[in-house]
């Protein structure tokens, strides 16, 4: 097999408040290409280079040498292949069908353990030729791009990158020939094929109606300002005059729990006692095991009750916050130093006798954080249940509004601002998709993060995503109960298999139990809210912090699906035997430091039982469906555009008149996928897969689409 190992250097242009090297940025250009041909581990001739856009090279080199070598190559090899291949396609080069990304290779070999995957870090880890970053780092800091750097430096830097990438490629091939890695070949093939799909959707882009987006921004900001004003009143009510920053972890610990550190020394001791930080593998350290009395003792040793305060004007500075110092001539300083007594605030805060805060209670070592106690999204959700159980109406009001405020800030910063900043004058947004960020193979995205955009027909940002075609429509096709089906396939649980084959609506069943109602009382909203609890046991959730009737749901879940429980135990036992979890596609997850706990579970149990289901669903089945969809669209020569994949769905911008073709292609690609799963991975799924679809002029206002 002949490989063309390639590296491109490009210009980088501003986009919003960031810099963007994308090939879809109209102001960018490809400065140069460097490449090396390899066959059977041997180089075929010297390093090659073509220069197309450089200040010292006014006449661009011919494109023919690179095209000639690409035409005789069987495979293109790069580190972050998606970037380089996108550029080559935008420049209208013809490429071989096979791609190899050495970054993807390192990701697979990492087996779920977090590590740096850059070319520089990989070269150092592999002990191959290093990048020559020192040649260009300072120039980049000074704002000098590749097009302005001395050409000999660009050439030397690019050549080192190509050699480094080539050596990593050969090392990866050698590793795959090792018997212990032989099972990884299918996932190497799948992920590199998936690169073509990501290139396709990034180049196609997503059409954005900026006028609609602006309307949504105004709606969100108005609601946000109203909530901030409302929360400020509650803060005064429970904290007195204490200045409280809702973005400060320590302030939130005072506000929610009514505790504060006794001193900075106590804060450090607290973090050490509760094992707060990251381990060598980059994962959070596990909370320590301790009895309830030990836990209470350690909290009281390092923390104390916070009290409401009343503010009094500082007598030292008369409330100005300044020292009012003068020079020897009697002139006041131009910049007055802060008053030492009040630390520049102009006020002194005197404790009252009333305890501060909402009076909620952290439930154990797992709630400890570097700033006291957690106030993240999941913790707030759990604390809301606690507040409701205690009839703490003030806490319920605050936490409900605070959760909404956090959501609005995320929507405004990640989606409204992100979408507006990265939408081109053409109206198209070319988001970036990445296969090597999450631990499980699930996609991530940036510029902006479309993988985290809320689902459903109630999120107004989706209204700004529209069809680019006059008279066109958007269509989204989702897998139905994918994780539940995958859990049944992998575990072999007879009841899950029976429920799926009989068409039981598992989410309605969950909603009935947790809301203690009959099926006819389960609304669409209640069913949607129940989904997280349907999936939680699949991922090892035990419901320990849930209300009593929901805890009972978790117990009954594992009684009903006893095969799932047995499979979870088998996974944990396997990790204790060899440190690995392996799924049907060959992907492996390593847990080298797992330890058996007294309750029979093991450290990292949540990931051990979570990774197989999530990875096989969204890291194997969905990528294969994407690959098949791209193939089907190309075979049918459709003008409709594949534009997105979000978790377990595909989104298509449909050209008028092609709806039937799109339906046919996606049914084949997604629902009829099992024969190819068996062919690729030697694994016959025990359950069929099902899909459901919606269609509309925009991504929010959609109606059900019959796929028959």
TORGUGU-927807 format. One record per atom (N, C-alpha, C): x, y, z. Coordinates in pm, whole numbers, plus 50000, padded with zeros to 5 digits. Layout:
// TORGUGU-927807
XYZ/...
// end
This chain:
// TORGUGU-927807
500854988050000/500005000050000/500885012450000/500585021749910/501335034149900/500605045049979/501315051450069/500735062050152/501355075350118/500515085550109/500995099250096/500825105950232/501955108250300/501935114750431/502055129750407/501085137250455/500905151050410/500755160650525/501225173050505/500975183850601/500845196950526/499795204450557/499565217450494/499795228550594/500285239750546/500375251950627/499445262250564/498635268850647/497625278050595/497685291350670/496975300850615/496795313450688/495715311350794/495675320350891/494695319850999/494065333651009/492745334250992/492065347150988/491125348951106/490875361451144/489935363951255/488525359651219/487835354451319/486425351251306/485785353751441/485015364651452/484505368751583/485685372551672/485725366951792/486825369951883/487845358651887/487845350051782/488815339251774/489545339851641/490515330651625/491215329151498/490805315851436/490605315951305/490065304151237/490935300451117/491515288151116/492325283751002/491515276250897/490185276050911/489325267650829/489445270650680/489305260150601/489295261750455/488055268950407/486985269050491/485745275850451/485775290850481/486835295650545/486975310050572/487465316650444/486675325750389/486965331450257/488275339150253/488775343750369/490025351450370/491265342650386/491075329550405/492215320650425/492765315450293/494015311350297/494665305350180/495635294750227/495895284950142/496875274450173/498245279450131/499135280650228/500475286150202/501345275850131/501375263550184/502255253450126/501795239450164/502285229650088/502065215550119/503415208550118/503615199850215/504815191350219/504335176950231/504995167850160/504525154050164/505665144250136/505385131950177/506365121150166/505605108650126/506125101150027/505485088849983/506155076850050/505315067750101/505815056050173/505145043550117/505935032950098/505395019950059/506105009050138/505305000950208/505834989850287/506934994450383/506725006150444/507665011050543/508875018050486/508965019050354/510115025450290/509665038150218/510475048650228/510145061150159/510405059750009/509525065649930/509665065449784/510145079149737/511445081449748/511975094249706/512035104249820/512525116349793/512735126449898/511435133649934/511525141650038/510425150350078/510075159849963/508765161949940/508305170949835/507645183249898/507655194249824/507025206449873/506485214549757/505295220349777/504755230049683/504345242449761/504675254149708/504365266849774/503375274449686/502225278149744/501175284449664/500845298549708/501105302049832/500695315249878/501695319849984/502735327049941/503745331850035/504315344949982/504525354250073/504985367550032/506295367249954/507185357649986/508485356749919/508445347749796/507275343049760/507135333349649/505995337949560/506185348749485/505075355149414/504415346549307/505165337049247/504595328349144/504295314749205/503035310949220/502705298149285/503275286249209/503735276349284/504205263849224/503055256649155/503405247549068/502405239349001/501745229849101/500465227149079/499745217549163/499975203149116/500545201648999/500645188448937/501465178349016/502605182049077/503375171949152/502585165649266/501855173849341/501065168149451/499925159749396/499245164449291/498145156549235/498655143249181/499825143449120/500405130949067/500625120849179/501175125449290/501435116249401/500155111949471/499175121049481/497885117149539/497205106649452/497365107649320/496715098249229/497315084349239/498605083349271/499215070049282/499165064549425/498685072749519/498595068149658/497315060049679/497395050449771/496215042849813/495545049149935/496325057250010/495825062650135/496525075850165/495785085250223/496355097950269/496505097350420/497675100950471/497965100350614/498305114350663/497605118850767/497895131750830/497645130550980/498105140451054/497715141651194/496635152451197/495405148451231/494185156451211/493885157151062/493605145451005/493385143850862/492225152350812/491185153750894/489995161250851/490365175250804/491275181750877/491655195450842/492345195850706/493375187450687/494155188050564/493335183550443/492545173050460/491755167950347/490675178050307/490085184850404/489105195250370/489745205950282/490945210050320/491655219950238/491915214750097/492355202350085/492645196549953/491375196049868/490255192549928/489005192149853/488555206049811/488705215749901/488355229549866/489215234749752/490445229449742/491345233349632/491175224349510/490175215349517/489765206849405/490815196549366/491545191249464/492415179749438/491565167049439/491985157249360/491375143949363/492155135349461/491425128149546/492065120749655/491715105949650/492585097449705/492215083349721/491085081849821/490425070349821/489265068249908/489645066450054/490845061350081/491205057750218/491975069050287/491605071050414/492275081050497/492805074150622/493885079850677/494435075050805/494815087450886/494185088651001/494485099951089/495275094651208/496515099051223/497345094251334/496825099251468/496095110451469/495475115051593/494385105251637/493565100751541/492555090651573/493225077951622/494335074251559/495055062351602/495485063051748/496055074351787/496485075851927/495295075652022/494175081351977/492955081452057/492475067152083/492505058851981/492055044951998/492995037252088/494295039052068/495275031952151/495215036452298/494725048652323/494635053652461/493585046152541/492655039552473/491645031052537/490845038552644/490455050652611/489585058252700/490295066152807/491615064752817/492385072552915/492785085852852/492535096552923/492795109852868/494285112252853/494685116652735/496085120352712/496135130652598/497205138252592/497365148052486/497565140952354/496855145552249/496915138752121/497515147552011/498045159152047/498665167751946/499855160551884/500285165251769/501445159051702/502675160051790/502845171451856/504015173351942/503995163352058/502855162252126/502755153152241/502885138652197/502305135352082/502375121552033/503805117851995/504515127151930/505905124551892/506775122152015/506545130152119/507325128352242/506995115052309/505705111652312/505295099152375/505825087152298/505835088152165/506295077252078/507815077252059/508445088052103/509895089452087/510315088751940/509625096751857/509995097851716/510455112151690/510725115351564/511175128751528/510225139251583/510765149351649/509945159651712/509565170851615/508415176851642/508075189351574/509135199951603/509245209651514/510185220551538/509415233351572/508625232351678/507775243551717/508575255951752/509795253751802/510595265251844/510915274551727/510805269451603/511095277751487/510035288551466/508805285851508/507695294751470/506935300451588/507095294751708/506245298651821/506265313651846/507445319551853/507535333751882/506925342251771/507115337951646/506535345451535/505005345151540/504455333551575/503005332851590/502535342251700/503265342551813/502895351551922/502955366051877/503855369051785/504005382751734/503015385851621/502135376251590/501135378551486/501635376151346/502725368951331/503285365951199/502805352151156/502045351451047/501525338750998/502505331950904/502155319850859/503045312250771/503345319750642/502375327750595/502585334750469/503655345650478/503985350050603/504965360750622/506285355850681/506305343550732/507545338150788/508555335650676/509855336150706/510845332350605/510515318550549/510555317250418/510115304850354/510935292850397/512245294950421/513075283550462/512655278250599/512145287150686/511675282650818/510375274950803/509465279850718/508215272750692/508525258750639/509465257750546/509805244850485/510395235350588/511305240350671/511935231950772/510905227150875/510035236150916/509005232651013/508065222050955/507585224350832/506635215150770/507255201450746/508505201150705/509185188350679/509275180050807/509575186450918/509665179351046/508295173451083/507235180951056/505875175951084/505585163451003/505935163650875/505665152250789/506445139950834/507715141850865/508545130550910/507995124951041/507645133851131/507085129551259/505805121551238/504895126551153/503635119851125/503885106251060/504835105650965/505135093050897/505645082550996/506495086651088/507045077151185/505955072451282/505045081251318/503925077251404/503025067351330/502755070151203/501935061151120/502535047251115/503835046351089/504495033251082/504485026351218/504635034251325/504595028351460/503195023051491/502165030251447/500805025451469/500525012651391/501005011951268/500844999651190/501514987851260/502714990351313/503434979751384/502664975351508/502104985051579/501334981751700/500104973351666/499454976551555/498254969151517/498564954851475/499794952251436/500184938551402/500444930151526/500574936951640/500744929751767/499424922751801/499524910451844/498324902451871/497364909151969/497914916252069/497044922252171/496224933852114/496614939151998/495894950451937/495114946451813/495164933751775/494564929551648/493084932851641/492384932351754/490944935051754/490574949451730/491574958451727/491284972651710/491114976651563/491484967951470/491404971451328/490024976551286/488924969651324/487604974451277/487264988651322/487664992351445/487335005851490/488255016151424/489505012351392/490365021151313/489685024351180/489205013851113/488565015550983/487325024350993/486485021351094/485235028951110/485505043751133/486405046951226/486625061051260/487265068751145/488145062251069/488745069250956/487735071150843/486815061750825/485745063650726/484795074850771/484555075450902/483675085950955/484235099850926/485545100950910/486165113850879/485585119650752/485305111150652/484715116050527/483345122550553/482545116450640/481235122150671/481375135650738/482295136750834/482475149550903/482965160350808/483845156650716/484285166250614/483095171050533/482205161650499/481025164950418/480125174950490/479785172150617/478835181250684/479475194550717/480775194650744/481435207450771/481465216050646/481725209850531/481755217450405/480345222050365/479355213350387/477975217150353/477495228950436/477825228850565/477415239550653/475935239150689/475565247650783/474195248550835/473695262550807/472525263850747/471995276950712/471335283550833/471725296050861/471255303250979/470495315850938/469315317650997/468565330050979/468975339351093/469855348851065/470405357651169/469355366951228/468315370351151/467255378951205/466485371551315/466205359051291/465515350951393/466415349351514/467705347051490/468655345351601/468685357851688/468625369451627/468625382051702/467355383251787/466215379151732/464975379451809/465095370651934/465695358951918/465845349752030/466805355552133/467865362252087/468815368452180/468115378552270/467275386852212/466545396952290/465635390052392/464945379552351/464065372152443/464855366552562/465985360252532/466815354352637/467365364852733/467865375952679/468465386252763/467425392852853/466225394852800/465145400552882/464805391352998/464665378652970/464365368853076/465515367953175/466755368053125/467915367353214/467945379053311/467715391053262/467765402953349/466685402453456/465505397353419/464425396153517/464795386053626/465425375153589/465815364953687/466895370153780/467875377353725/468955382953808/468365392153915/467415400453875/466775409553971/466015401654078/465345391054037/464575382854130/465505375754229/466605369954179/467545362854265/468215372254365/468475384454323/469125394154413/468275396454538/466965396454521/466075398454636/466155386554732/466235374554676/466345362654762/467685362654835/468745366554765/470075366954827/470075376254948/469495388054933/469415397455045/468615391255160/467565384155125/466705378155226/467445367855310/468315359755248/468965348855322/470415351955361/471005362555305/472405365755334/472585379255403/471535387155412/471695400555466/472445409155367/473405416855416/474155425955329/475415419555270/475665406855300/476865400155248/476875400755096/477965405855041/478115406254895/478275391954844/477395387854753/477395374054705/477505373754553/478555367154505/478775365454362/478305351454322/477295350654238/476735337654201/477675329454114/478775335354071/479775327953994/480915322954081/480885326354210/481935322354303/481535309654376/482395299454371/482115286954440/481985288554590/482865296854649/482815298854794/481565306754834/481195316554753/479975324154783/478745315254771/478735306354672/477595297354656/477525287154770/478685283254823/478685274354939/478025281255058/478345294055080/477695301755187/476185302855162/475845306055038/474445308855005/473585296255012/474035285254953/473205273254945/473245265255074/474475263555128/474635254555243/474815261855377/475165274955371/475355282555494/476675279655564/477695275055487/479005272255546/480095280155474/481205282455546/482375288855487/483625283155552/484765284255482/486025279455538/486455288355653/487055282055753/487565289755867/488775298055827/489585292955735/490785300055690/491275293655561/492265299855497/492865294055376/493555280855407/494145279855525/494795267355566/493755256255575/492605259455631/491525249555642/491005245455504/490995254955411/490545251755275/491475241355213/492785243155228/493735233455174/493585219955241/493405220055372/493225207455446/491945200355402/490905208055378/489625202655333/489785195455199/490475201855106/490685195954973/491495182954983/492485183055071/493295170955088/492475159955153/491715163255254/490905153455326/489875146855235/489275154855148/488205149555063/488695145754923/490015144654906/490595138954784/490175146654658/490225159754665/489745168054554/490905170954458/490695167854331/491715170154229/491655159454123/492675159254034/492745149553925/493865139653950/493655127453907/494665117153919/495625117453801/496615108453796/497595108053687/496955105753550/495795099053547/495115096353420/494215107753376/494215118753450/493395130253413/491955129353459/491595118553526/490225116953577/490145122153720/488965126953762/488825131653901/489115120454000/489775124054109/490055114254214/488735109954279/488725097954330/487515092754392/487335098654532/486095101954570/485855106754707/486275096154808/486785100254923/487215090455023/486015083355086/486245071255130/485215064155206/485355067955353/484275072455412/484305075855554/482905074455612/482845071755742/481555070655809/480895084355818/479615084355854/478905097055867/479525105755975/479945099456085/480555107356194/481905112956151/482675105156074/483955110256024/483735121955928/482725120455844/482405131055749/482025143955822/481155143055919/480725154855995/481905161056068/482765152656127/483935157856198/484855165556104/485125160155985/486035166755891/485465179755837/484145180355820/483525192955776/483645203355886/483305199656010/483325209256120/484745213656155/485725205156128/487125208856156/487585220256067/487095220455943/487605230055846/486605241155808/485345239355844/484335249155804/483535253755926/482875264955908/482065270556015/480775276255956/479805278256042/478555284055998/478755298455951/478055301955845/478035315855799/476785322555855/476905335555882/475775343055939/475425354955850/474185358755856/473775370955787/474595382655839/474795392355754/475565404155796/474755416755775/475195427155844/474655440455820/475825449555787/475695457455683/476785466055637/476765479455710/477955483855752/478115496955815/479195504555741/479015517555730/480005525455659/481335524755732/482405522755653/483745521855712/484135535455771/484475535455900/484845548055966/486215552855922/487055543855877/488415547355838/488425555655709/487595551955614/487615558855483/486305566255455/485415566455553/484105573155539/483305567755421/483515554855391/482725548355287/483265549655147/484425556455131/484975558454996/485755546354947/486255538355037/487095526855000/488525530654973/488885543554991/490245548254964/490905553355094/492255553755093/492975557955214/493135573055226/492935580455117/493095595055117/494515599155158/495495593455094/496885596955123/497315609055041/498255616655096/498745628655029/500265628155020/500805636054926/502255636954910/502825646055018/504155647155023/504815656055119/504395670555100/503995673954978/503545687554950/502075689554988/501455678655029/500045679855068/499065677454957/499575673554839/498685670654727/498185656254737/496915653654705/496405639754710/497045631154601/497265618554634/497785609154534/496825608654414/497415607354293/496575606054173/495735593354180/496365582654232/495645569954247/495675566054394/494575567654460/494525564954603/494505549854629/495325545254724/495305530954758/494015527154830/493695514054823/492465509154887/492595510055038/491485512755101/491445513255247/491735499255304/492665498355398/493045485455454/491965479755544/491225488355612/490235483455707/489075476355635/488585482255526/487425476355456/487825469655325/489155469255298/489695462955177/489095469055050/488825482155057/488365489354939/486885489054913/486115482354999/484675481254975/483895493355023/484465500755117/483765512255173/482815508455284/482715495455314/481775490955418/482415480055502/481955479055626/482355468255716/481115459655743/481305446655741/480165437555754/480195430955892/479155433255968/479055427956103/478085416256105/478565404856159/477715393056168/476515395556259/475365390556214/474185390556299/474055376756365/473005374356434/472835361556504/472075351356421/471535355456304/470755346556220/471675339356121/471525326156113/472335318356019/472015322355876/473055322455795/472885326355654/472595314055567/472115316655448/471985306155347/470605299955339/470475290955243/469195284455216/468955272355304/469975268355379/469795257455474/469775243655415/470335241855294/470385228555234/471615221055285/471585207755273/472595199455339/473365191155237/474695192355235/475495183455150/475375169155203/475365159455112/474995145955152/476165136555178/477395141155157/478515132355184/479765137055114/480865129255123/482145133155063/482065136354914/481165129854842/481055132354698/480585146454667/479995153254764/479525166954743/480605177454767/481735173254822/482815182754852/483455187654723/483875200354724/484565206154608/485675215254657/486475220154565/487615228554601/487165241454669/485915245454647/485415257954705/484435255754819/484345243454865/483425240254974/482545228654935/481375231654876/480475221154831/479975224554691/479615214354617/479265215754476/477975223654456/477965230654343/476745237654302/476575236354151/477005224754096/476905222253953/475475218353916/475255216153789/473905213653737/473255201353801/473995190253808/473425178053864/473165179454014/474095186254085/473895188154228/472675196954255/472535207554177/471365216354193/470065208654171/470065199754072/468875191654046/468545183054167/469565177254228/469365168854346/468935177154467/469525189054480/469165197754592/467715202654581/467235204054459/465835207854440/464895197354498/465265184754480/464455173954539/464485174954691/465695177754744/465825179154890/464975190854940/465045202154870/464275213854913/462775211254908/462325203954806/460905200554797/460475191354911/461325181654943/460995172355052/460865179755184/461695190155202/461695197655328/460715209355327/459965210855218/459055222255203/459775235555222/461025236055173/461835248155180/461525256455055/460465264155061/459965271154943/460945281454890/461665288154979/462635298254933/463745291454853/464225280054903/465275272754832/464785267754697/463545262854693/462975258054566/462925269554465/462435281254510/462355292854420/463745296654369/464705297454463/466035301754423/466665291854325/466675279154360/467355269054277/466705267654140/465385268854136/464685268054007/465105279653917/465085291753972/465475303553894/466965303353861/467775298753957/469215298253935/469555288353822/468875277053819/469085267253711/468735273453576/467625280753573/467225287153448/468235297853408/468755305353506/469755315553476/470995309253413/471465298253471/472635291353415/472365286853273/471155281653252/470795277153117/470805288853019/470225300153060/470175311952971/471565316952939/472465317353039/473835321753014/474535312552915/474295299452929/474865289952834/474295292252695/472995293952687/472375296152557/472925308752489/473055319452568/473525332152510/474985331352467/475835325252550/477265324952519/477625314152419/477115301952441/477515290752356/476785290652223/475505293852226/474705292452105/474465305752034/473815315352103/473525328052035/474815334851989/475735337052082/476985343752048/477825335151954/477905322351984/478735313451902/478225312151760/476915310451745/476345309151611/476515322051532/476225333451595/476355346351526/477795348951482/478755345751571/480155348551540/480695340051427/480185327651413/480775318451316/479935316551190/478845324051180/478055323451057/478695332550952/478945327250835/479605334750726/478625344450660/479145353750583/478255362950508/477275355450418/477625343350376/476745335350292/475515330350368/475535331750503/474465326450585/474715312350632/475865306650595/476195292950635/477145292950754/476895283950844/477765281750960/478455268250940/479805268350942/480575256150924/481175252151058/480385244951138/480835240751271/481965230651259/482705228751367/483815219151370/483405207051452/483615195151397/483255182651464/484515174451491/484525167951606/485745161051651/485395147251702/486195137251660/485985123451703/486845119351823/487775127851864/488795123251958/488785130852091/487645136252129/487565144052253/486935136252367/485785130052342/485105122552447/485805109152469/485515102852582/486155090052614/485555078552535/484325080152485/483585068652431/483505067952279/484035077952208/483885078252064/482705086652019/481945091652115/480845100652082/481415113752030/480755119651932/481255132151873/481185143751971/482095153051952/481975166252015/482035176451902/481645188751932/481715199051829/482025212551891/482505221451809/482845234951855/482605244651740/482645257451778/482405268351681/481055267251611/479905266151685/479735263951829/479515249151859/479115245951985/478935232152027/477515227351998/477295222151879/475965217451842/475605204351911/476595197151965/476285184552032/475535186752163/475625198652220/474955201452347/473695209852331/473265212052209/472075220352189/470855212652240/470015218852323/468875211652380/467955205752273/467455193852304/466555187152213/465135192852223/464315189052127/462895191852138/462455204552067/461145206552069/460525217351993/460345230152075/460945230652195/460755242352281/461985251452285/463065247652219/464285255752228/464355265252110/464125278252131/463925287452019/465125289651929/466355286651978/467525288351890/467385279451767/466745267951783/466565258851670/465755265351557/464935275151593/464125281951491/464995289551391/466215293051433/467125300451345/467855291451246/467775278151265/468385268651171/467345265351065/467625269350942/466605268450836/467185261550712/466305258850616/466755253150488/467365264050402/468415260350331/469065269850238/468325270550105/467435261050081/466765260149951/465405267049953/465095274249848/463775280049832/462765268649821/461845268149919/460885257149920/461425244349980/462595245050040/463195233050100/462745231050244/463125219650300/462785216350438/463965209850508/463935210550642/464885202950722/464195190250771/464955179450775/464445166850824/465435161350927/464925157251043/465775150951144/465245136851169/466155127151160/465805113151182/466575108151304/465835103351404/466415098651531/466255083651544/467245077651610/467045063951654/466065063851771/465235053851777/464255052651884/464805043551994/464905048852116/465365041352234/466685033952205/467625040952141/468865034352099/469645028452215/469845036452323/470645031452435/469995019352501/468685019652513/467965008452576/468134995752492/467994997152361/468184985652273/469614980452278/470574989752279/471974985652285/472264978352416/471714983352526/471894976552654/471344962352647/470204960652579/469644947352563/470524938452478/471064944052368/471964936352281/473204931652356/473834940952428/475104937852491/474944928952614/473874931052688/473684923352811/472984910152786/472224909352676/471424897452651/470234896252745/469864907052812/468764906652907/467464902752835/466854891752877/465684886452809/464484895752819/464354902852933/463204911652950/463324924052862/464554929652851/464744941152760/464414936952618/464914925352577/464654920452441/463154918752419/462474913052518/461034911052507/460294924352500/460694933952584/460024947152585/460174954252452/461374953452393/461594959952265/460774953252156/460804940052150/460094932752045/458584934352057/458084936252181/456644937952200/456204952452183/457184961452166/456844975552143/456514983352268/456914978252386/456624985352510/457324998952510/456605009252552/457195022552564/457845023552701/459145021552707/459865020952835/459865034452906/459855045552830/459845058852893/458505061652961/457425056952901/456115058352966/456065050053093/456635038053087/456695029553206/457445036653319/458575042853286/459355050253387/458535061753444/457875069353355/457075080953399/455945076553492/455335065253465/454255060253550/454765057553692/455975051753701/456515048153832/456935060553911/457695069353848/458235080653924/457185091253952/456125091753871/455045101353897/453855094753964/453965081653987/452935074054056/451555076653996/451485074153863/450235076553793/450015065453691/448835065153632/448515055253529/449005060153393/449035050953296/449575054153164/448825065553096/447505066253116/446725076653050/447015090653106/447665091253222/448015104253282/449415108953242/450155100553168/451525104053129/451475113053005/451825125653024/451855135152913/453185133952837/453245140552724/454475140652646/455625146652727/455305157052806/456325163452889/456815153952997/455895147053066/456295137653171/457125126253113/456745121652996/457515110952930/458925115652898/459035127952846/460355133352813/461215134852937/460595139853047/461345141653172/461815128253230/461105117653199/461435104453255/462615097853185/462995102853067/464025096052988/465335094653063/465725105153135/467025104453205/467035093353308/465885090853372/465825080053470/465735066353403/465195065853282/465235053253207/466665049253177/467465059253139/468835056453099/469795055253217/469465061853328/470395061953442/470815048053488/469885038353506/470325024953547/471195017953443/470945021053314/471775015153210/473225019053229/473435031053283/474775036453301/475275034753445/474645025753519/475145022753653/474555031153764/473575039853732/472945047953836/472205039253935/472305042754063/471665034954170/470555042854239/470365055654202/469295063654261/469465066854407/470715067054455/470955068654599/470445082054653/470445092554570/470055105754620/468625109454580/467875099854526/466525102654480/465515100954593/464295106354577/463225104254677/462925089354693/462285085454804/462055071254833/461385063554720/460305069254660/459605061554556/460445060154430/461355069954404/462255068754289/463365058754319/463845058454444/464815048154484/464225034254462/462955032954495/462285020054476/462225016454328/462065026754242/462085024454097/463405018154055/464535023354106/465835017854071/465955003354116/465465000354236/465534986554285/464704977354196/463484981854164/462624973454081/463174972053940/463854982353891/464454982053757/465394970153745/466264968653844/467244957753837/466624944253872/465464944353939/464754931753957/464104927353825/463534937053755/462904934153626/463954930053523/465034937953517/466084935453419/467294929353489/467104917253539/468164910753617/469364907153530/469124904853400/470234901853310/471164913753294/470584925853299/471404938053292/472284939053416/471694936153531/472464936553656/473604926353652/473334914453602/474374904053592/475484908353497/475084915053387/476094919653290/476974930453352/476384939653428/477174949853497/478214943253587/477794932853659/478734925753747/479844919053665/479454913453551/480434906853464/481464916853413/481014928853377/481934939253331/482934942953441/482424944753562/483304948553673/484274937253709/483784924853705/484674913553730/485754912753623/485384915453498/486364915153389/487444925553406/487044937353452/488034947753477/489004943553586/488504936953689/489384932253795/490324921353745/489924913953641/490774903353587/491874908853496/491484917753402/492474922153302/492514937253281/491704944953357/491754959553347/491064965253225/490344956953146/489784961553020/488284958953010/487614967652933/486254965252884/486334965752732/485794955852664/485834955252518/484414954452464/484114962152359/482784961752299/482874955452160/481724951852098/481754943751976/482564949451860/482664962551848/483434968251737/484934966851758/485354961951875/486754960451906/487324971751991/486564982652008/487054993652091/487234988752235/488314993352297/488634989052433/488735001152525/488404998852652/488545009052756/489385003152869/490375010752910/491315005853012/491015012153148/491025003653250/490845008053389/491965001753473/493195006753455/494355000053517/494395000853668/493725010653726/493835012653871/492555008653946/491695001053882/490424997253946/490684988654069/489894991054172/490014983554298/488634978754341/488594967054402/487354961554451/486944968754580/485674972454589/485144978954709/484444968754799/484214972854921/483614963755018/482194959654981/481494967954904/480124964754866/480054955754742/481214951454692/481244942554577/481454949754445/481164962854440/481414970554318/482904973954310/483284981254206/484684984854191/484774999854168/485935005554192/486135019754162/485965022054012/485335032953978/485075035853836/483915027953779/483035022453868/481945013953821/481035021053722/480775034053744/479875041353654/480405041353512/481715044353497/482305044253362/482375030253305/482645020453390/482775006653342/481485001653279/480345005153338/479065000653282/478465010753184/478925023253191/478425033753102/479065033052964/480395031952962/481135033052836/480665023052730/480435010252762/480035000952656/478735004952587/477715008952665/476425012452606/476555025252524/477115035652585/477215048452515/478115047252392/479215040052406/480155039052295/479595030852180/478955019552212/478405011452102/477265018752033/476485026452110/475355033752051/475825045451966/476575054752028/476905067251959/478335067651907/479145057451940/480505057051887/480705046151784/479665037451765/479755026851663/478555027451570/477355025851625/476155025051539/475895038151467/475915049351540/475625062251475/476685065751371/478005064451401/478985067151294/478805058251171/478495045351193/478275036651078/477055041250998/476005045651067/474835051050998/475205063450916/476075071850972/476525083950900/477295080050774/478175070350787/478965065650672/478035060350563/477045052450605/476095046850509/475235057850445/474855067950524/474045078850469/474825086350361/476085089050387/476905096050287/477015087650159/477205074850176/477275065950059/475965066249981/474835065550052/473535065549986/473265078549913/473635089749973/473415102749909/474265103949783/475495099249789/476375100249672/475895091049559/475465078949594/474985069649491/473765075249420/472915082249494/471685087849435/471905101749376/473125106949390/473505119949334/472495130949372/472205131349501/471195140749550/471775154649570/470915164649555/471285178449583/471005182049728/470225173949797/469995175749940/471315174350014/471415180850131/472675181450204/472565174950342/473495166050373/473675161450511/474355172750586/473765177450697/474325189250763/474695187150910/474145176950975/474395175451119/474195161051162/474915157051264/474545145551344/474645149951489/473575147951564/473535151851705/473155139551786/474135134251859/473945122351943/473465110551861/472145108151853/471665096351780/470775100151662/470995112151606/470165116651494/471015121851378/470405122051260/470975128451142/470015139351096/470585150651051/469765161851004/470135164450858/469095165950776/469275167950632/468555180650588/469215188450502/468585199750436/468095194650301/466765193450286/466175186450171/465905195950055/466475192649940/466195200049817/464775196649771/464015206749726/462625204249684/462535192849584/461595183649612/461375172449521/462175159949555/463065160749656/463905149149688/463515142149818/462355145449874/461975139650002/461935124449997/461355118649894/461245104049886/462625097649879/463535103849804/464905098549795/465605099249931/465405110450003/466035112150134/465495101550231/464195099450233/463605089350321/464165075550290/464225072150162/464745059150121/466195057450166/466995067850147/468415067150182/468615065550333/467855073150413/468065072850558/467485060250622/466405055150568/465885042350618/466915031450596/467505031150478/468555021150450/469765023350539/470175035950552/471405039050626/471275036350774/470125039450832/469965038950978/469215026651027/468035024050971/467225013051024/467744999450978/468204998750854/468594985850796/470094983350811/470644987250924/472094987350944/472644974150998/471814965851058/472314954051129/473154944451044/472794941750917/473644932750838/475084937850824/475254951050811/476624956250799/477344955950932/476624957551044/477254956051175/477834942051187/477054932051145/477534918251153/478714915951058/478634921650938/479704919850840/481014926250886/480924938250944/482134945450984/482744939851112/481904936551208/482404933551342/482234918951385/481644910751296/481454896851331/480534894951449/479564903851460/478664903951576/477254906051526/476354896551552/474974897451504/474094903851610/473614916151590/472734922451690/471484914151714/471094913351839/469934905151875/468624912751868/468694925651838/467484933951831/467504942451704/466334945051646/466284954551534/466414968751585/466774977651498/466824991951531/465654998851463/465145009151528/464005016451472/464325031351472/463665038551383/463915052951369/462585060351360/462645073251392/461485082151377/461985095351322/461105102451251/461545114351179/460565125851195/461125138051180/460325150351178/460795158951062/459915167751014/460235176350901/459635190150923/460325200650873/459795214250886/460705224150816/460245236550806/461045247050743/462225251150829/462095249150960/463225251751048/463365240151146/464415240551228/464775229051311/463955228451440/463095238251464/462265238151585/460815234651553/460265241151455/458855239451422/458725228051320/458695215851373/458695204051287/457495195351322/457075187351225/455975177851245/456455163951209/455725154151259/456115140151238/456115136751090/457115128951048/457245124750909/457095109650901/456185105050817/455975090750796/457095085550706/457855075750754/458985070450678/458615058450591/457345054550595/456945042750516/456825046450367/
// end
